[in-house]
Amino acid sequence: MSDAPTQHTTDATEISQLRIWQQNTNKSHEAQLELINNIENYEIIIIQEPCIDFLNRTRSTSRWRVLYPSIHFQTGALHTRSVILVNTSVSMGSWTQLEIPSADVTGMQIATALGLIRIFNIYNPGDGNDESLAVVKDYVDTHPVDTVYIRKTHLAEKGYRRI
């Protein structure tokens, strides 16, 4: 008999509350390990500037599934500055990754009791280069659905809101 804890998987029709934690770890291995090892009761973690190791992977634990930008593993892709971690308690059948051509944007769609929701983790350096915002706008314009924007605080003046 195994001593492993029983893992409850949340079906899409059971998801009536979606708890999201957003943090910029500033590429810090220690900050990211502290976050993923101590956070509880969240379905999704949104990380800007994650720690990326020499194998081109970020840090995670067995409790989380990592979503990299869809171009992350392509040859010549820019350095990833955005990842999404999905708790393993959320059924893989309830969400999908969105194909967005940017190293600074990670997106997912999740089915909840309230309907489909798309979540975008957008890294924007705040230096006047709004390329990642333009990529998301293009995606949203061509694939309309309810949208939640997760962003750095300084993007408030761009008209984006946190839900």
N, C-alpha and C positions, 0 to 999 in steps of 0.2 A: 504494500500500500504506500502511495506517495504522500510525502509531507508537504508537497507544493500546494499553495493556496489556490482555491478555485477562482478562475478568471470569469467574471461576468461580462458578457459581450452585449453592448447596447444595440438594439435593433433601431432602425431609422424611425419607426413609428413611436418608439419610446423616448426619443430625444425631444424633450419639450423645453429644456434649458441647456444652453451651450455656453460653457465657461471658458473664456480665452484669457491667457496671460501673455502680455507683450513685454519684451525686454530687449535692449541693446546690450550685448555682452562685450562689446568693444574688442572682439577677437580673443578674449581672455579665456583660456582653458579652465582656470580656477572658477571664474564667475559662471561659466556654463555648467560645470560639474555641480557646483553648489545649487544652481537652479534645478537641474533635472533630477538630482538626488533628493531634494527636499520639498518639491512642490507636490501638493495633494489636491484632489477634488477639481481638477481642470481637465477638460477634454482636449484642449488644443493649447500649444505653446507657440507663439510667434516670436522668432528671434531675428534681429537685425545684427549684422556683423558677427556671425557665429565664428567659433573657433573651427578652422579647417586645417587638418593635419597634412602630413607629407603624402598620404595616400589619397588626398583630395576628398576626405570624409570629415564629417563633423562628429562631435561626441554625443552619445545618447546612451540610454539603458534599455533593457528588454521591455520596459513599460511603454516605450514610445516608438512609433514608426516615423522615419524621417522623410520629409518631402523636400527635395532640392529643386531649384529652378529647373525647368524642363531642359535647358541647354547646359546644365552643370557638367555633364560627362562628355560633352562634345569637344573634340580637339580644337584648341585655339579659343575656347570660351573664356570670357573674362572671369575674374575672381568672384566667387559667390559671396553676396552680402545679405542674403535672405534665405531662411529656411522655415518650415513649419513642422512641428512635431505633433503627431496625432496619438492620443492615448490608445493603447491596445484594447481598452474596454469598449471603444467605439468600433462597431462592426465594419470590416473592410468593404462590405457590400453597401454601406450607407454613404460612402464618399468616394470621390475620384479626384485625381490631380488634373489641373487645367494646364494645357500646353500654351505657355506664354514665352515668347522668344526674348528673354532678358535674364541676365545673371542677378539682377537686382529685384526681381519680382517672383514670388512663389504664390501659386493660387490653387485653391481647392473648391470643390462643390460638395456640399453635404445635404443629405435629405433628412429633414426633421419632421416632427409632427405638424409643424407650421408651414412646411413646404421646402422648396430648394433654396439654399443660401450659398452664395459664393463669397469666399473670403480671400482677400489679397493681402499678402505681406509685401509692402513696398518699401524698399530702401531708397531714399533720396538724399544725396549728400548735402543738400542745402546750399550748393555753390552756384545756383542759377541754371544748372543743367537739369531740366525736367524730363529727360528722356524716358525714365521709368514711368512717370505719370502719363506720358503720351502713349506708351505701350499699353497701359491698363485702360486708358480711355478708348483706344482703338478696340481692345478686346471687349469691353463692356458695350460699346456701340454696335458691335457685330454679333454679340451673344447676350441679349438682354435677359435679366433675371434680377431678383432682389439681391442687393449687394451690401456687404459690410466692408468698410475700409479700415484697415489697421495701419496706422502711420506714426511717424515721429511727430512730436508735438509742434515743431516749427512749421509743419505743413498746414496748420490751421488757416493761415492767411490765403492758402490756395483754394479754400472753399470746401475742403474735405471735412467730414464729421466722423467722430468716433461713436459707434453704437454699442 
